[in-house]
Amino acid sequence: MPMNPAEIETLVKAALPDAQINIEDLRGDGDHYAAYIISSAFKGKTRVQQHQMVYQALQGRMGNELHALALQTSAPQDE
């Protein structure tokens, strides 16, 4: 069963409470998403580490309920 964007956001927010999240359904099939996530938890982390944090937040659903997730992650810009 595919995941809906709200489920993805809930899981990511549980692990990264300050995250600003924008999720786009790439094919309209509920199975291929792009997620844009900004969180202060990413500060000082490599892009790979940031993505690992998101995958960990998804609690093993990546590759199962969630088939494809294109990630763009970053820390907030200092002003």
DSSP file (Angstrom, degrees, kcal/mol; ACC not computed):
  #  RESIDUE AA STRUCTURE BP1 BP2  ACC     N-H-->O    O-->H-N    N-H-->O    O-->H-N    TCO  KAPPA ALPHA  PHI   PSI    X-CA   Y-CA   Z-CA
    1    1 A M              0   0    0      0, 0.0    63,-0.0     0, 0.0    30,-0.0   0.000 360.0 360.0 360.0 126.4    0.0    0.0    0.0
    2    2 A P        -     0   0    0      0, 0.0     2,-0.3     0, 0.0    64,-0.2  -0.209 360.0-118.4 -65.8 157.8    1.5    3.4   -1.0
    3    3 A M        -     0   0    0     62,-0.8     0, 0.0    27,-0.5     0, 0.0  -0.702  20.8-134.4 -92.8 148.3    2.2    6.1    1.5
    4    4 A N    >>  -     0   0    0     -2,-0.3     4,-1.6     1,-0.1     3,-0.8  -0.681  27.1-107.6 -97.3 161.0    0.5    9.5    1.3
    5    5 A P  H 3> S+     0   0    0      0, 0.0     4,-2.6     0, 0.0     5,-0.2   0.825 117.2  59.2 -56.6 -34.1    2.4   12.7    1.7
    6    6 A A  H 3> S+     0   0    0      1,-0.2     4,-2.4     2,-0.2     5,-0.1   0.883 104.4  50.5 -64.3 -37.7    0.9   13.4    5.2
    7    7 A E  H <> S+     0   0    0     -3,-0.8     4,-2.2     2,-0.2    -1,-0.2   0.915 110.9  48.8 -64.9 -42.8    2.3   10.1    6.5
    8    8 A I  H  X S+     0   0    0     -4,-1.6     4,-2.4     1,-0.2     5,-0.2   0.941 112.7  47.9 -60.9 -47.7    5.8   11.0    5.2
    9    9 A E  H  X S+     0   0    0     -4,-2.6     4,-2.9     1,-0.2     5,-0.2   0.899 109.6  53.0 -61.9 -41.8    5.6   14.4    6.7
   10   10 A T  H  X S+     0   0    0     -4,-2.4     4,-1.7     1,-0.2    -1,-0.2   0.918 111.2  46.2 -60.2 -45.2    4.5   13.0   10.1
   11   11 A L  H  X S+     0   0    0     -4,-2.2     4,-1.2     2,-0.2    -2,-0.2   0.913 114.9  46.0 -65.4 -43.2    7.4   10.6   10.3
   12   12 A V  H  X S+     0   0    0     -4,-2.4     4,-3.0     1,-0.2     3,-0.3   0.916 111.9  51.7 -67.0 -42.1   10.0   13.2    9.3
   13   13 A K  H  < S+     0   0    0     -4,-2.9    -1,-0.2     1,-0.2    -2,-0.2   0.833 104.1  58.3 -63.6 -32.3    8.5   15.7   11.7
   14   14 A A  H  < S+     0   0    0     -4,-1.7    -1,-0.2    -5,-0.2    -2,-0.2   0.877 117.4  32.7 -64.3 -36.5    8.7   13.2   14.6
   15   15 A A  H  < S+     0   0    0     -4,-1.2    -2,-0.2    -3,-0.3    -1,-0.2   0.789 133.6  29.5 -88.7 -31.0   12.5   12.8   14.0
   16   16 A L    ><  -     0   0    0     -4,-3.0     3,-2.3    -5,-0.2    -1,-0.2  -0.708  69.8-179.7-130.7  78.4   13.1   16.4   12.9
   17   17 A P  T 3  S+     0   0    0      0, 0.0    -1,-0.1     0, 0.0    -4,-0.1   0.749  80.5  50.5 -57.8 -28.4   10.5   18.6   14.7
   18   18 A D  T 3  S+     0   0    0      2,-0.1    -5,-0.1    -5,-0.0    20,-0.1   0.420  83.5 133.2 -89.5   4.4   11.7   21.9   13.2
   19   19 A A    <   -     0   0    0     -3,-2.3     2,-0.6    -7,-0.2    20,-0.2  -0.246  48.9-149.1 -62.8 136.6   11.7   20.6    9.6
   20   20 A Q  E     -A   38   0A   0     18,-2.7    18,-2.2     2,-0.0     2,-0.4  -0.946  28.0-169.4 -99.8 121.8   10.2   22.6    6.8
   21   21 A I  E     +A   37   0A   0     -2,-0.6     2,-0.4    16,-0.2    16,-0.2  -0.943  23.2 179.2-125.9 133.0    8.8   20.0    4.4
   22   22 A N  E     -A   36   0A   0     14,-2.0    14,-2.8    -2,-0.4     2,-0.4  -0.987  13.6-170.3-128.7 121.7    7.5   20.2    0.9
   23   23 A I  E     -A   35   0A   0     -2,-0.4     2,-0.4    12,-0.2    12,-0.2  -0.942   2.9-168.3-118.7 132.9    6.4   16.9   -0.7
   24   24 A E  E     -A   34   0A   0     10,-3.0    10,-2.4    -2,-0.4     2,-0.8  -0.974  21.1-135.9-122.0 129.6    5.5   16.6   -4.4
   25   25 A D  E     -A   33   0A   0     -2,-0.4     8,-0.2     8,-0.2    -2,-0.0  -0.762  20.7-164.3 -82.7 110.0    3.9   13.5   -5.9
   26   26 A L  S    S+     0   0    0      6,-2.4    -1,-0.2    -2,-0.8     7,-0.2   0.801  81.2  18.7 -71.7 -31.2    5.9   13.1   -9.1
   27   27 A R  S    S-     0   0    0      5,-0.8    -1,-0.2     0, 0.0     6,-0.1   0.463  98.1-116.5-119.3  -4.8    3.6   10.7  -11.0
   28   28 A G  S    S+     0   0    0      4,-0.3    -2,-0.1     1,-0.0     5,-0.1   0.658  89.7 106.7  75.6  14.5    0.3   11.1   -9.2
   29   29 A D  S    S-     0   0    0      3,-0.2    -1,-0.0     0, 0.0    -4,-0.0   0.418  86.8-121.6-106.3   0.6    0.5    7.4   -8.2
   30   30 A G  S    S+     0   0    0      2,-0.2   -27,-0.5     1,-0.1     3,-0.1   0.696  97.8  81.6  69.3  17.8    1.3    7.9   -4.5
   31   31 A D  S    S+     0   0    0      1,-0.2    37,-1.9   -29,-0.2     2,-0.5   0.524  79.6  55.3-130.0 -15.1    4.4    5.9   -5.0
   32   32 A H  E     + b   0  68A   0     35,-0.2    -6,-2.4    34,-0.1    -5,-0.8  -0.954  67.5 168.5-130.1 111.1    7.0    8.3   -6.4
   33   33 A Y  E     -Ab  25  69A   0     35,-2.6    37,-2.9    -2,-0.5     2,-0.4  -0.827  29.8-148.6-123.1 157.8    7.7   11.5   -4.4
   34   34 A A  E     -Ab  24  70A   0    -10,-2.4   -10,-3.0    -2,-0.3     2,-0.4  -0.992  21.6-165.1-117.5 134.6   10.2   14.4   -4.3
   35   35 A A  E     -Ab  23  71A   0     35,-3.0    37,-2.2    -2,-0.4     2,-0.6  -0.982  11.6-164.3-125.8 132.6   10.7   15.8   -0.8
   36   36 A Y  E     -Ab  22  72A   0    -14,-2.8   -14,-2.0    -2,-0.4     2,-0.4  -0.968  19.9-179.8-113.7 115.8   12.4   19.2    0.0
   37   37 A I  E     -Ab  21  73A   0     35,-2.6    37,-1.7    -2,-0.6     2,-0.5  -0.971  15.5-173.7-129.0 128.1   13.4   19.3    3.7
   38   38 A I  E     +Ab  20  74A   0    -18,-2.2   -18,-2.7    -2,-0.4     2,-0.3  -0.982  19.4 157.4-117.9 128.0   15.1   22.1    5.6
   39   39 A S    >   -     0   0    0     35,-2.0     3,-1.5    -2,-0.5     4,-0.2  -0.990  47.6-135.0-151.3 141.4   16.1   21.4    9.2
   40   40 A S  G >  S+     0   0    0     -2,-0.3     3,-1.5     1,-0.3    35,-0.1   0.730 103.8  73.4 -65.6 -20.8   18.6   22.8   11.6
   41   41 A A  G 3  S+     0   0    0      1,-0.3    -1,-0.3     3,-0.0    34,-0.1   0.712  88.9  61.5 -64.9 -19.1   19.5   19.2   12.5
   42   42 A F  G X  S+     0   0    0     -3,-1.5     3,-2.4    32,-0.2    -1,-0.3   0.599  74.6 121.8 -82.0 -11.6   21.3   19.1    9.1
   43   43 A K  T <  S+     0   0    0     -3,-1.5     3,-0.1     1,-0.3    -3,-0.0  -0.292  83.7   7.9 -58.2 129.3   23.7   21.8   10.0
   44   44 A G  T 3  S+     0   0    0      1,-0.3     2,-0.3    31,-0.0    -1,-0.3   0.446 105.1 117.8  80.6   0.4   27.3   20.5    9.7
   45   45 A K    <   -     0   0    0     -3,-2.4    -1,-0.3     1,-0.1    30,-0.1  -0.717  66.3-117.0 -99.6 149.8   26.2   17.3    8.1
   46   46 A T     >  -     0   0    0     -2,-0.3     4,-2.4    -3,-0.1     5,-0.2  -0.342  33.3-105.7 -73.6 165.9   27.1   16.1    4.7
   47   47 A R  H  > S+     0   0    0      1,-0.2     4,-2.4     2,-0.2     5,-0.2   0.894 123.2  52.9 -60.6 -39.8   24.3   15.6    2.1
   48   48 A V  H  > S+     0   0    0      1,-0.2     4,-2.4     2,-0.2    -1,-0.2   0.926 109.4  48.2 -62.0 -44.6   24.6   11.8    2.6
   49   49 A Q  H  > S+     0   0    0      2,-0.2     4,-1.9     1,-0.2    -2,-0.2   0.889 110.3  52.4 -63.1 -39.1   24.3   12.1    6.3
   50   50 A Q  H  X S+     0   0    0     -4,-2.4     4,-1.6     2,-0.2    -2,-0.2   0.927 110.8  46.7 -61.6 -45.5   21.2   14.4    5.9
   51   51 A H  H  X S+     0   0    0     -4,-2.4     4,-2.7     1,-0.2    -2,-0.2   0.881 109.1  54.9 -65.9 -38.2   19.6   11.8    3.6
   52   52 A Q  H  X S+     0   0    0     -4,-2.4     4,-2.5     1,-0.2    -1,-0.2   0.881 105.1  54.1 -61.4 -37.3   20.4    9.0    6.0
   53   53 A M  H  X S+     0   0    0     -4,-1.9     4,-1.9     2,-0.2    -1,-0.2   0.902 110.1  46.5 -63.1 -40.7   18.6   11.0    8.8
   54   54 A V  H  X S+     0   0    0     -4,-1.6     4,-1.4     2,-0.2    -2,-0.2   0.938 111.9  49.8 -67.5 -46.1   15.5   11.2    6.6
   55   55 A Y  H  <>S+     0   0    0     -4,-2.7     5,-0.7     1,-0.2     3,-0.3   0.897 110.1  51.5 -59.3 -39.8   15.6    7.5    5.7
   56   56 A Q  H ><5S+     0   0    0     -4,-2.5     3,-1.6     1,-0.2    -1,-0.2   0.901 106.1  54.9 -63.0 -40.1   16.0    6.7    9.4
   57   57 A A  H 3<5S+     0   0    0     -4,-1.9    -1,-0.2     1,-0.3    -2,-0.2   0.807  98.6  62.9 -62.4 -29.0   12.9    8.8   10.2
   58   58 A L  T ><5S-     0   0    0     -4,-1.4     3,-1.6    -3,-0.3    -1,-0.3   0.495 100.7-139.6 -78.7  -2.3   11.0    6.8    7.6
   59   59 A Q  T < 5 -     0   0    0     -3,-1.6    -3,-0.1     1,-0.3    -2,-0.1   0.843  65.4 -44.9  51.3  49.2   11.5    3.7    9.8
   60   60 A G  T 3 <S+     0   0    0     -5,-0.7    -1,-0.3     1,-0.1     5,-0.1   0.526 108.0 115.9  80.4   5.2   12.1    1.1    7.1
   61   61 A R    X > +     0   0    0     -3,-1.6     5,-2.3    -6,-0.2     3,-2.1   0.714  44.8 103.9 -80.2 -19.3    9.3    2.2    4.8
   62   62 A M  B 3 5S+c   66   0B   0     -7,-0.3     5,-0.2     1,-0.3     3,-0.1  -0.467  92.7  14.9 -64.5 127.2   11.7    3.2    2.1
   63   63 A G  T 3 5S+     0   0    0      3,-3.7    -1,-0.3    -2,-0.2     4,-0.2   0.287 129.4  57.2  89.1 -10.1   11.6    0.5   -0.6
   64   64 A N  T < 5S-     0   0    0     -3,-2.1    -1,-0.2     2,-0.4    -2,-0.1   0.532 125.7  -0.5-111.9 -97.3    8.4   -1.0    0.9
   65   65 A E  T   5S+     0   0    0      1,-0.2   -62,-0.8    -4,-0.1     2,-0.7   0.827 136.3  54.5 -64.2 -30.1    5.4    1.3    1.2
   66   66 A L  B   < +c   62   0B   0     -5,-2.3    -3,-3.7   -64,-0.2    -2,-0.4  -0.902  66.6 178.7-110.6 107.2    7.5    4.1   -0.3
   67   67 A H        +     0   0    0     -2,-0.7     2,-0.4   -36,-0.4   -35,-0.2   0.932  66.0  12.1 -76.9 -47.7    9.0    3.1   -3.6
   68   68 A A  E     +b   32   0A   0    -37,-1.9   -35,-2.6    -6,-0.1     2,-0.4  -0.996  56.1 174.9-140.5 133.1   10.9    6.2   -4.7
   69   69 A L  E     -b   33   0A   0     -2,-0.4     2,-0.6   -37,-0.2   -35,-0.2  -0.910  14.7-158.7-140.1 109.5   11.8    9.4   -2.8
   70   70 A A  E     -b   34   0A   0    -37,-2.9   -35,-3.0    -2,-0.4     2,-0.4  -0.792  24.0-155.7 -86.0 119.3   14.0   12.0   -4.5
   71   71 A L  E     +b   35   0A   0     -2,-0.6     2,-0.4   -37,-0.2   -35,-0.2  -0.793  25.3 178.6-105.2 138.7   15.4   14.1   -1.6
   72   72 A Q  E     +b   36   0A   0    -37,-2.2   -35,-2.6    -2,-0.4     2,-0.3  -0.960  22.0 175.1-129.2 116.9   16.7   17.6   -1.5
   73   73 A T  E     +b   37   0A   0     -2,-0.4     2,-0.3   -37,-0.2   -35,-0.2  -0.880   6.8 155.4-123.8 152.2   17.9   18.5    2.0
   74   74 A S  E     -b   38   0A   0    -37,-1.7   -35,-2.0    -2,-0.3   -32,-0.2  -0.979  38.9-109.3-164.7 161.4   19.6   21.5    3.6
   75   75 A A        -     0   0    0     -2,-0.3   -35,-0.2   -37,-0.2     3,-0.1  -0.606  56.1 -84.4 -86.7 157.5   20.1   23.4    6.8
   76   76 A P        -     0   0    0      0, 0.0     2,-0.3     0, 0.0    -1,-0.1  -0.319  49.2-107.6 -61.2 146.6   18.4   26.8    7.1
   77   77 A Q        -     0   0    0      1,-0.1     2,-0.3    -3,-0.1    -3,-0.0  -0.583  30.6-119.9 -75.5 134.7   20.4   29.7    5.6
   78   78 A D              0   0    0     -2,-0.3    -1,-0.1     1,-0.1    -3,-0.0  -0.568 360.0 360.0 -73.6 136.8   22.0   32.0    8.2
   79   79 A E              0   0    0     -2,-0.3    -1,-0.1     0, 0.0    -2,-0.0   0.410 360.0 360.0-109.5 360.0   20.7   35.5    7.7
